[in-house]
Amino acid sequence: METSDITNSQLTSPIKGKTLPKINLLTMFRLGLFQMGLGILAVLTLGVLNRVMIAELAIPATITAGVLAMAQFVAPVRVWFGQLSDAKPVWGHHRTGYVWIGAALFAVILSLAVQIIWQLGDLMQGTESWIWTTPILGWTALAALVFALYGLAISLSATSFFALLVDISDEDNRGQLVGIVWSMMTVGIAVGGITSKVLLQRLENIEASIEVLRSSISGLFLVVPIIVFGLAFLATLGIEKKYSRYSSRSTLVNREDTITLGAALKILTASRQTGLFFAFLLVMSISLFMQEAVLEPYGGEVFRMSIPQTSLLNSFWGIGMLMSLSATGFFIIPRLGKRRTTALGCLLVSLSLILIIVSGFTGDVKLFQALLVLFGLSAGIATTGALSLMLDLTAAETAGTFIGAWGLAQAMARGTAVVFGGVVLDVGEKYLFAQPTMAYNLVFGLQALGMIMAISLLGRVNVQEFRDNAKSAIATIMERDLD
């Protein structure tokens, strides 16, 4: 109770005698434009580019997944980026400047990345199998490096943005903010899928030439990143100056030079609950995202869908997720609680994956699409519950550092999931099964088992224990500095 009372006082403390305004619904939707942009980018990289690399350029799924996953494997830097935004303002603000710098960088880097992929694809033309020649090795390494830089830019921008959400929200409106902002990400996934289908209309013929393919994809990866940067700028312009409660909540705000990375990490690791929740996020996220590297190829190989058709697959589960995100925050969590809601979502995700396996044997495209909507509904429930727990496990003094740590867990899991999905698919096709359907089903089956493991870990998470330990660690650091 004592910790809760301190948290509440921090959330409502005025600055210089003036009470800060609360964010309204319109502002929440404007903030959601940033997440909408990230959703669009997810479709470009894991919904369009991975399909082109695997199915059209004949780059092995393991290589494709490994290159794309480099954007996630640089995630450890998120903790440093978060601590940096806690301690070092840019242009007078702790979060906004970092959001804009990162957004500008990822827009430029992604446009460059697709040109490197074409060079790698050119080397594969006329060959029947992947052979590690010096040119192929060089271009593969360069592609991996560029996607690592892309991941750094995303990490800088996204970590600062999520910390901003903690700074500007109060306990009584944070659930609404989470529901709306993450709903906008699924809107972005749906918009990205629809936009890709429209802009790639020339590829509706599955036998389109490589020249037409290259022209269409290059145009898509030039225009869309610029639009996403514009969304990031519009989403955050003026928000921090008007709404941020950071200086009223942090007991260390007037001594920012003492919030070193080492001190922040001591607070972060003060509770064993940090490790437990980190492990839960890893297992849940891996189990949720293994399908990202194989979903579009699955639609192409098993259901014989064209590129524009498979680019819409993300829209189906995105629509399902959109329907459940806000509904979960407003209706399910108040009735079941955050932990039970998260467990329910994980269980439903596992069930939906088993049904997707069944759909592969029927070849029924409509059934497959309907089950993707169910998968999205289930993922929305699990995600909203987990995000609500994540915000509870955040100390005001080092909000950026904690957000960086949780982002690290999710990014590591997502990167691992993309690679693991590709490796499992390759192993299944080459060594275990004669039919591609069974290889894809192996991926989905492992996801379903992983969700059950996540539920087991979730049962050991205790928010109150975390808060008590974090409070004690902050007090110890302050006493040390006074001494």
N, C-alpha and C positions, 0 to 999 in steps of 0.2 A: 504494500500500500504506500509506503514511504517513497519508493521509486516512482510509482505512478503519479503521486502528487507533485513531485519535482518535475516530471515530464510535462504535466499539464500546465504548470506555472510557466515553464519555458515556452510552451506553445502559445500562450496568451499574453506574454510580456510585451508591453508597448515599447516603442523606441523613442527616446527623447520626449516622453510624456504623451506621445500620440499613438493611438491604436492603429495598426496597419489594416488596410482593407482586406477582406476575404476575396479570394478568386471566385468569380461567378461562372455559370455554365458556359457562356460564350468564350471566356478566357480558357477554360478547360479544353474546349474543342479547338481553340487556336493552338494551344500547346500540343494537342494531338497531331497537328500537321507535321511535327518533327518525326513522330513515330510512324505516321503515314508514309513519309519519305523512306524510312528504313524498311518498311514493308515492301515498297516498290523495288528497292535495291535487292531485297532478298529474292524476288521473282526474277530479276535480271540475272543474278549470279547462279542461284540454285534451281531456278525454274526454266531458264532459257539457255544460259551458257553451258551448264553441265550436260543438257540434252544434246546440244550441238557438238560438244567435244566428244561425247561417247558414241552417239548414234550417227552423226554426219561426218566427223573428222576421224573416226575410228581410233581415238585415243583411249587406252584401257581405262576402265572405271576406277581402278586403284590409283592410277596416275592422276586422272581428272579430280578425284576426291581429295587426293593429297595436295594438289596445287590449290584448289579452292579452300581447303581447310586451313591453309597457312594464315588466312585472315583471322582465324579463331585462335591459333596456337601462339600468337603474340600477346594473348590476353593477360599474362602476368603484369604487363605494364599498366593495366587498368588501376591497380592498387596505387602505383606511383602517381598516375594522372589524377586520381581522386584526391590523394593527399596534397598534390600540387594545387588543385583548385581550392582546397580548404585553406591553404596557407599563403598563396601568392595570387592576389587579384591581377587581372589583365583589363586595362582600360577602365579601371575603377570598380570592376565587378569580379566576384569569385567564379562565376560559372559561365556567363554569356559569351565572353571573349573566346574561351576554349571551345565552346559549341561551334562558333562561327569558323574559327581556324580549322578545326577538324573537318567541318562540312566542306569547306573550300578544297581542302586537300583530297578528300575521298572522291569528290566529283572529278577532279583532274586525273587522279590515279586510275580510276575505273575505266575511263575512256582510253587511257594508254594500255591497260591490261588486255583488252580485247584484241588490239592490234598485235600483241605478242602471241596470243593464242592462234591467230591466223598464220603466223610464221611457223609455229609448231605444227599446225595442221598441214601446211604445204609440204613439210618434210615427210608426212605420212602418206601423201598421195602416191599411188603406184606401188605401195608396199603391202604385203599381206599380213604382217605381224609386227609388233613393236620390238625394235632392236636398239640397244643403247649405243648409237653412234655418237661421235663427239658433237656434231651439230645438234642432235636431239637432246643430248645431255645438257648442252649449254642453254638452249632455249627453254628447256624444262626448268632449269635452275633460275633463269631470269623470270619466268612466269611465277615461280614460287616466291621469289623476292618481291615482285611487284604486288602480289596479293598479300604478302606480309606487311608491306607499307600501307596498303589499303586497310588492313586490319588495324594498324596503329592509328590511322586517321579516324576510323569508326570508333575505336576505343576512347580516344581523346574527346570526341564530340558527344558520344552517348553517355559516358560516365559522368561528364559534367552536367549533361541534361538531366539525368536521373537524380543526381544530387540536388539540382535546382528544384525538382519536384518535392523533395523532402523539405527544402528550405521554405518554400512558398505555401505549403499546405498545413492544415491543422488536423488534430485527431478527428474532429467531427465532419471533415469534408475530404479526408484523404482517400477513403474508400471510393467515393464518387470520382475523384480525380484518377485513380488507378483504373477504374472501369472504363471511363471515357477515353483516356489517353491510349490504353492498350487496345481498346476497340478500334481506335483510329489506325493502329498498326495493321489490324486485319482488313480494314477498309483499304489500306495501301496495298496489301497483298492482292485483294480483289481487283483494285484499280490497275495494279501492275499487270495482272493476268489479262485483263480486258484490253488495256493499252497495247500490250505485246501482241495480242491477237490481231488488233486493228493495224498496227504498224508493220506486222509481218504477214499481211494478207497475201502478198505475192508468193509466200511459201505454202499456201494451202495445198498446192500440188506437191505431194510427198516426194516427187522426183525432180524438184527444182534444182537448177544447176548451182555449182559451188560459187559462181560469180554473183548470182542473184542472192544467194544465202549471205555471202560476205557483205554485199552492199546493204542489205536490209538490216543485218545485225549491227554493223558498224554505225549506221544512222541511229538506231535505237540507243546504243551505248554512248552516243554523243549528246543527244537531246535530253534524255531522261535524267542523267546526273546533274545537269544544269538546273532542271526543274526542281530536283530534290534539294539542291543547295538553297534555292529560293524559298522553299517550304521551311527549311531550318531557320533561315533568317527571319521570315515572317512570324514563325511560331514563338520566337524568344525575344523579339524586339521590345524593349521597355519593360519586360515582365519582372526581371530581377530588381530593378530600381524601385518598382512600385510595390511588390508583394513580398520580397525576401525577409524572412524572420531570422536569418542566420546570426546576425549580431546580437539579437536579444536572447537567443537560446544557448549559444555557446559560452561556457564559463571561461574559455580560453581565448575568446575573440580579441581581447585587447593585448594578448601576448602571443600573437601569431608566429613570432620567430621561434617560439619554443615547441610548436607543433611540427617536430621533425618527423621524417618517415619512420625512424626507429620508435619514437614515442607513440605514433599512430598505430604501429604494428603491435606494440605492447597492449594497447587498449583492445585491438582487434582480437588478439589471442588470449585475453584474460579469462575467457570462459570456454569450457569444453563444448558448450553449445554451439560455438562458432564452427568447430570442426564437424560436429554432427550435422548441422544444417548445410554446411559446405558439401558433405558427402551426399546428403539427400538431394541437393540441387544437381550434383553431378549425375547421379543415377537416374533421376527423373528426366533430366534434360537429354541425356544420351538416349534413353528409351523413347523420348518424344520425337527426336530429330533424326534418328537413323534412316528414316524413310526419305529424307530430303534429297539424298544423292541418288536414289533409285526410283522415286515415284514417277517422274516423267518417262524414263526409259521403260519402266513397267507398263505404263500406258501404251507406249509405242510397240514394244515387243509382244506383250500378252494380249492387248486389246486392239492392236493395229490402228492406233490413233496417229494423226498427223502432228507436226510441230505446233501449229496454232491450237489444236485441240488439247495437246498435253500441257501447253502453257496456261490453260484455264484450270488445270487440276488443283493448283494452289488456291484458286478462287473458291472452289467448292468447300474445302475444309476451312478456308478463311471466312466464308459466310457463316458456317456453323459456329466458328469461334466468336465471330462478331455477335451472334445471337445470344451466346451464353456469358460473355465477359461481364457486361453491365448487369445482366439479370442475376448472376452469381453474387456480385457485390451487394445488390439491393435486397435480394430475397433469400438466397441459399445460406450465405455466411451468417446473417443474423439468426437463422434458425438452427443451423448445425454447428456453427463455430468454424474458425479458420482451419484447424487441423482436420476435422472430420470432412469438411468440404473438399480439402485437398486430397484426402484419401479416397473419397467418392470419385473425384475426377480421374485419379490414377487407375482405379478399378474399371471405370467406364472406357478409358483409353485402351486398356488391355482387351476388353471385350470387343471393341470396335476393330482392333487389329486382327483378331481371330476371324471376324466376319469378312474383313477384306481378303484374308487368305482364301476363304470359301469362294468369294466372288471371282477369284482368278481362275477357278475351275469351270465356272459358268461362261466366261467370256462376255458377260452382259455388261455393257458400258454404263447403262443407266443405273444398274444396281451398284456398280463400282462408284459412280459419282454420288449416289445417295449415301453410301457408307462413308465416303470422305466427309460429307456434311456431319454425320454422326461422330466421326473422329474429331472434327473441329469443335462440335458441341462439348465433347468430353474433355478435349485439350483446354478449352476455355475455362471450364470449371476447375481443373487442376492448376492452371496457370494463375487464375485470380486468387485462389486460396494460397498458393505458394508466394505470390507477390505481396499479399497482405502480411504473411508471416515475415517476409523479407524486410518490410518497412518497420515491423515491430522490432526486428533484430538490427537496429541502427542507432548509434549514439550521436546526439546532436553535435558534439564537439568535433567529431571526425566523420561526419556524414559521407563526405566524398570518398574517404578511405574504405568505409564499410560497403558503400555502393560499388566501389571498385572491386572489392573482394567477392561480392555476390556476382558481379558481372564477370569476374575471372572464372568462377565456378561454371557459370552458364556458357561462357565462350569456350572454355576448355572442353566442356561436355559436347557442345555443338560441333566443334572441330573434330573431336574424337568420334562423334556419331557419324559425321559425314565420311570420314576415312573408314571407319569400321563397317559402315553400310556398304561402301564400295568393295572393301576386301572380302566381306562375307559373300557378296554377290559374285565376285570373281571366283572364289573358292568353290561356291556352290555350282556354278556353271561349268567349271573346268574339271573338277575332281569328284563331285558328289552326285550330281543329277544330270540326266540326259535331257530333261525338259527345262527351259528357262523359268517356267512358272514356279517350279519347286525351289529354284535358287532364290527367287524373289520372296517366296513364302518363308524361307529360312530367316531372312532379314526381319520380316514382320513378326515371326514367332519369337525371336530373341527380344524384340521390343516389348512384346506382351509380358514375357517373363521379367524383364527389367522393371516394369511398372509395379509388379508385385513386390519386388525387392525394395523399391522406393517406399512403398507403404510401410514396410517393416522398419526402415530407418526413421520415418516420420514419427512413429510412435514414441521415439526417445527424445524428441525436441521439446525443450521447456523454455518459454520466453522469459518467465520471471527470473529463473536462474541466470539467464544471460544478462538481464538488466542489472541485477544485483552485482554481478562480477564486473561489468563495464563501469558502473558507478564507482566501485571501489578502486579500479585501475586509474580512472580519471583523477580521483582524489589523491591517490599516491603520487601521480606525476606532478600535480600542482604543489603538493607538500615538498617534493624533491626540489622543484625549482625555487621555492621560497627559501629552503635551506641553503 
